[in-house]
Amino acid sequence: MTSSKTFETDPNAILACTVCRDVQNFDLLIVDMEEVMGEQWGDLGFEDALQFFNQPEAEALEFIALAIDDLDEDDPEILKKVVIAAKEKGIKTLLIAEDVTPSLLHQLLRMGADEFIPYPPPSGELLEVVETLRHAPPPMTAPTAEAAAPAAAQPATVPQPTGDNLGAILATHGLAGGTGSTTLAVNLAYELATVAKDKSPSVCLIDFDLQFGSVSTFLDLQRRDAVFELLTDTESMDRESFYQALQSFEDRVSVLTAPAEILPLDLITSEDIDRILEMAAQNFDYVIVDMPTTVVQWTEAVLNRSHVYFALLEMDMRSAQNAMRMKRALQAEDLPFEKLRYVLNRAPKFTDLSGKARVKRLAESLGISIEVQLPDGGKQIMQSSDQGQPLAELAGKNPLRKEIAKLAQSLFELTDDNSKAA
């Protein structure tokens, strides 16, 4: 269904419809529709729209403008039916809302509505949105088994470290609270440390959240004073003092926990971070860094040192806004934005096609690529952290654990291949 073909073959075809309780309540929308669509638009009630979608004339529809106000909140189900029915027919839905609660707008957008304009619409906004809808990609069809494969199976490529005995540095940064940065860091470190049966790589896990870092809780380790001593005197740090500050988790992962006391994030400098990461990379095959949510002066140092910088987000507005702000901040400072690899935590399930469509729209609206999608691990995630055990030991069949294990395996294979090619 293309608008250009419809214009050429039938100039009288109805290409758009307003769908509302009473179009006279939206007189400015009428003016805008006439300016944008000429005479090739009509008006329908909610029930009429559901019936019209099944008529042959509806095949020419490009979009519907679903106009609602606060009175329509009394019956949200009919609005949802209209959005769903339009989506099933491949018809775009543009929301025009006046005095409607954010909750209802959120529900309709989740149901498949494509765009939103407040009423009264800003000058020229309708034309701009209609052009965007016309040039948008067609609605997603049901994915094949290969296309629907978990994104975590194809992680970002880790560049080959330069220098003698330098390990790969992988950072995790939650773009909002509770997005699973520490969960990924801890379990990715353990999976990498156990990835090979014969000779697994050496792994160092560093908690740089100086105030509320919880890696020690996740692995049931004590917070030691040696960490504070190391952080406050990195100039005199040598291999021995560095190892004294580390703790071993089951002789598999070496861990630098957060300090015992809450410390200012500016206690350490970019130079301190460089020294610690250089020491860790010289002595371990992989260095996993769990970052605080707050962006500080030395965040740049970690980003520059990292081979891959995992930015975790969820399917909510706060994550989307923070991802956009992070992107703008890095680009404004000319920092290596390309190192960011976006990880969607609590991603839609394999069979949730509408959820996958929302993920695609989120990525397109932010101008990013979501390369890794992690499922919701459920209550076992909290149980794992409370008991101080990685998911591999407590719940090996947990879906989140399986995806992190796949990610670790892929990272290991990529770095191993790079080492052989070097």
C-alpha positions, 0 to 999 in steps of 0.5 A: 500500500503506497500513497504515490500509487493511490494518488495516481490511480484514484485521486478520490481515494480516502487516504486518512480518517479522523477517528473520534467521538465528535470531530467538531470537538477538534476543529483545529484538527479539521483545518490541518487535515484539509491542508495536509490531505485535501479532500482525501480524508474522512471522519469515523466514530470508534465503532464505525472505524472497526467496521470500516477497517474490514471494507475494501475501501480501507485498503487505501488508508495510510493512517488514522488520526485517533483524536481523544480527550479526557471524556474518552478515558471512561472507555479506554478499551474501545480506543485500544481495539481501534489501535490494535485493529488498525495495526493488524491492517497495516494502517498507521495510527496517529494519536491526537490527545487533549487533557489525557493522562500519560497512563492512557497515552502510554497504553495506546503507544504500547498497543501499537500507536505510531506517533503522538501530537498534543491538541491543539497541534503546533503549526505544521506539526501534522504535515511533518508527522504525516511525512514521517509516517509515509517514509517509515518502514512497513510494520513488522511481520512475524519473524522467522526463527533465525530473525527472532534469535536472541540478540545476545548471541551476536555481541559486539566485537571486542578489539584485540588488546594492544601491548604485551599481556593486555586483557580486554576491558569491558565496562557495564553502566546502568543508564537508570537505577535498577537496569541490571548493571551489577547483575550483568557485570558479576555474572558475565565475569563468572561466565568468562572465568568458567567458559572453557573446560580446559583452561579458562581465562583469568578475570578481574572484576572491579566495582567502581561505584565508590558509594553504593557498589554491591559487587561484594554483596552479590558474591558474599565478599568482605569489604576491605580497608586495603581497597581504600588504601589502594584508591588513595595512593595509586602512584605507589601501587605495584603488582603486590599492593594491587593483589593485596586489595583483591579478593578471590571468589572460589578461585575463579574471579579476582574482585576489587570491591567497593570501599567499606565506607561511602566515599565521594566519587571525586576521591579518585581522578582519571589518572588513578583510574588509568593506573588501576585499569592498566595494572588489571589489564596487564595481569588478567585476560578480562577486566570487567568494570561495574560503573556507577550510574552517575557520570563523573570526571573519570567516566571518560577514562574508563570509556577510553580504556574500555574495548566495549562499554555496555550501556544498560537500559529498559523499556521505559521513558527514563531509560530512553531519556537518559540514553539520549542524554548520554549520547548527546553528552559523549558526542558533544565532548567528541568522546568515543561514542562508538564503544557504547553497546546498548543492552536491553534488560527485561526484554520482551519474550521470544513470542512477544511480537508487539514487544519486539516492535516496541524495541525496534521503535525505541532504537529508531527513535534514539538513533541507536542499535540495541545489540544485546537483549536480556530476558527477565530472570524473575525472583531468582535474580534477587535470590542470587544476589541475597545468597551471594552466588552467581546465577550459574551456581544457583539457577543454571537454567534461568533464562537470563543466565543462559543469555549471559553465558551465550554472551560470554562464550561469544566474547571469548571466541571473538577474543580468542580468534583475534589472538590467533590472528595476531 
